[in-house]
């Protein structure tokens, strides 16, 4: 068994040597000559570190002075960054959060909703630079932070489903929908519905790249729940969209591109094709859920990009 050789200690300085370090200087942490010598294992973003030690010191001072309340605890911005950066280095949740900065934003937005760090990372997502929250997160906020003001809350499916021998998305009628109703204390109730027809018009129904293909009912509920929650609690959930809602912008760009690739067909024909499941022209204007065909009641025309896509009676949620 060979003995481990220890490095030789430097000889003690001679008496009177002015270059010998004092006890204070030998224990003090030396100032780095440049940013490359800074230990960045738990440091702020590289954009801050790359500006040099002075920027790093200023960032640390600022981050430690900013405080947030997370479920009764006082947490500094530096602590939040430490938590996010270490979790990101562990390789966890890389698909949902490609970098530590997105994790930090999710934690920060979650704090505004009354969620702790772990809940924020489970429920919140940053999509196209905007904060989003999944349905379970919205429910957690409603039953948690909003519980004292909540008087009525329901999510119900309306319509009949008749499946064949091999159930498929084609078995869902256009008027099948989910209706969410939320009543806040001292305020009127809000009711929002989202139907199969709405999903088809937006190009979401049957989209193989999304959960619509395998879980259509939960997705109908998500798209009904989120806007209703924003209307009922705008001071808490205002600006927080469901991730699927953010995809509507991208789909609209795809819709516009599709009409340009087919100049012979009108935009109304394309909408009719989506409502019919992909083929043919509609013989009449589609009727939205909540209005019977042939009704003579005053209706509101809904326009998407200048195209009339349906008409229905105005609801309370439209006028508030």
N, C-alpha and C positions, 0 to 999 in steps of 0.2 A: 504494500500500500504506500503510494508516494505521498509525500507531504505537500500541501498547497503552499506555494511561495507567496509571501505577502510583499507588496511594494515597499521599497525602502523609504523611510521618512526623510524629509529634508533636514539637513543639519541645522541646529539652532543658530540664529543670527548672532554675529559678534556684537559685543557691547559697543554702544555708540553708533551703530549702523543706522542711519536715518531712513534707509529704504525698508527696514523691518516693519511689518504691519503691526499696528497696535491691537489690543484685545478687542476694541470696538469695531475696527475695520475688518478684522478677520472673521467676525461673526455676522457682519452685515451682508445682505444679499447684494452682489455687485450689479451695477446698472448695465443692462445690455447695450452693446454698441449699436446694434441695429435690430430691425424687426425679426430677422431670421433667428436671433438668439433668444427670443421670447418663447417661453413654454406655452404652447397653444393647445395643450391637451383638453383644457376646459375653458378655452378663450372664446371671445366673441367671434362673429363672422370674419372670414378671411379678408373681406373688404376693409374692415376696421384694422385688423392686424397689419395689413400691408401698408398702412399709412405711417407706421413707425411706433415707437414706444410711447410717445406723447399722446397719440390718439388712443392707444390702448389704455393708458392710465386715465384719460378723460372718460373713455367709455365705461370703465369699471366704476369710476366715481359717480357717473350719471346713473348707471344701471342699479347701483346699490342705493341710490336715493329715491328711485321710483318704486312705489309700493302699491300693491293690489290686495283686495280682499277676496279670498277664495274660501267660501264656506266657513267664515268666521276666523280664518287664519290670515295673518299678514305675510305676504310673499313679495319679495323684491323682484325686479326685472332680471337681475343677475341670477337669482335662484331659479327663475323660470327658464332662463337660457341654459343654465347648467343642467337642469333636468332634461330639457329637450335635446341638447347636444349629446349627452351621454346615452340617452335612449336611442337616438338615431345611429350612433356609432355601434350600438349593439346589433343593428340590422333588423330591428323590429319595425313592422308597419311601413316598409320602404315603398310598397305599392301605393299606399294611401298618401304617404308624405315623402316625396323624393329628397327632401333636405330638412335640416334642423330648423331653418327659418319658417317653413310651412307648419312644422310642429309647434313652434313658438306662437304663431298667429292663431292656431287652433286653440291652444291653451288660453291665450288672451281673450279670444272671443267667447270661449266657454265660461270664463270667469264672469263675463257680463251676464250670462244666462244662469249663473248660480251653480255651474258644474265644476267639479274638481278636475285636477289634471288628467287623471285616468279616464273619467267620463268624457271630457272634452275630446280626447284623442279617439275615443270609441264612436262618438256621435258627430263630431264636426269635421268638415272637409273644406279645403280651399280649392274652388273650381273657377278657372279663368280669373283668378285674383279676387274672387268674392267669397265671403263666408257662406257656407251651406250647412245644413243639419239634416240628418236622416230622421225618419218618422219616429223611431224609438227615442231619439233625443228630444224631439218636440213633445212627445208624451211625458217624458221625464220632467221637462220644464213646466208643462201644464199641471201635472200632479204634484210638483214640488214647489217652485217659486210662485205659481199662479193659483195654488189650491185655495187660498183663503178668499179669493175673489171669484172663484169658479162656481157658478150656480147650475149650469146644465152643460153636458158634453156628451155627444153621441155621434157614432159613425155607422151608418146603415146602408146596406145594398138594396137597391130598388130594381125590380125587373125579374123576369122568369128565365131560367136557364134550362134548356132541354138538350141533353147530350145524346149523341148517337152511339153506335157500337164502338167507335173509336173517337173519343172526345178530342176536340181541337179548338183552336181559337175561332174558327168559322162558326162555331155553335153559339157564340156570344152575339146577341142582337145589338144593334147600334144604340138602342135606348137603355141598355143595361148600365147602371151607374152607381156610384157611391155618393151619399149625401152626408156631409158633416155639419153639425149644428153646435155652436158654442154660445153660451149666455154668460156674460160677465155681470157681476153685481153692479146695480145702478145704471146699466146700459142695456140697450136692446140686443136681441139675439142676432147672430150672423149665421147664415146658412150658405154653404158652397157645395156644388155638385160637380162631378167629373165623370163623363160617360165614355163608352166605347167609341162613340162618334167623335168626341173631342180628341181621344188618343189617335184615331185614324187621321183626322185632319192635321194633327201635328206631326204625323209620320212616326209615332211611337209604337203603335199597335203592331205586334208581331215582329218587331225589330230584333233580329237574332243577336245583335251586339249588346242588347240590354236585357234587363230582367223581365221586360214585357212579354217575351216569348214563353217563359216558364212560370212566371208568377204574376199573371195579369190582375187578379183581384187585389193583392196587396199594393200593386202599383196604382190601381184606381183609387184606393184608399189614401195612399201617400199624396196623390195630386189633389185630392179633395181636402185632406187634413191641413196641409201646410198653408195654403192661402187663407183658409178660415181662421187658423190660429194667428196669422199676422193681422187680420182684420180685428179680431177680438182683443189681442194684446200687442198693439203696435209699439208700446213703450218698452216691451221686453223682447219680442220676436220680430219686430220690424226690421226688414232688410235681410232676414235669414230665409233663404230659399232651400227647397229640396234639391239635391244634386241633379235630379232628372229635369227639374224646371230650367236649370242653367243650360241644358242640352237643347232646349227649344231654339235658342239663338242660332246654334250651329245647324240645326235641322232646317231653319228658315232659309239660311244661306244655301243649303243643299236643294231646297225646294225651288228657290230662284234659279239656281244653275240648271235644274232639271227642265224648267220651262224654256230656258234659253237653248238647251240642246234639242228641244222639240218645238220649233217655231210654228209647226202646222197645227198644234193643239193649243187650246186656250187654258188659262190657269183654272178656270171653273171645271174643265174636263178633268184636269189632274186631281182636283179635290174630289170630284165625283168618283174617280177611279180609286182613290184611297178609301172612300166610304164603302165602296162595293167590294173591297178586298183585292183590288189590283187590276180589274179589267172592265172595259166598257164605259159608256157614257151614261150619266144619270138622266132619266126621262123627265125628272122634275127636281125642283130645289129641295135639298135635304131638310128635313124638319128636325129641329133640336129636341132633346128630351125635355118634357115638361109642357109641350104644346101639341095638341092633336092636329092631325092633318085636316085642312079645310076650315080651320078656325078663323073667324072674322074679327077676333079681338085685336086690339091695337098691339102691334109687335114691334120689337126693336131689331133692326137689321145689324148683324154683326159683320164687320169687314176686316179681312186680313190682307194686308198689302194691297188695298184697293179693290179686293174681290169680295162680293157678297157670298158668304158661305152658309148661313142659316139665319132663321128668324125665330124669335121666341118672345114670351112675355117677360118684361123686366121683373127681376126679383129684388127683394130687400137688399141683398148684398150688392146689387148693381147701383143702387141709388145712395149708398152710404160709403 
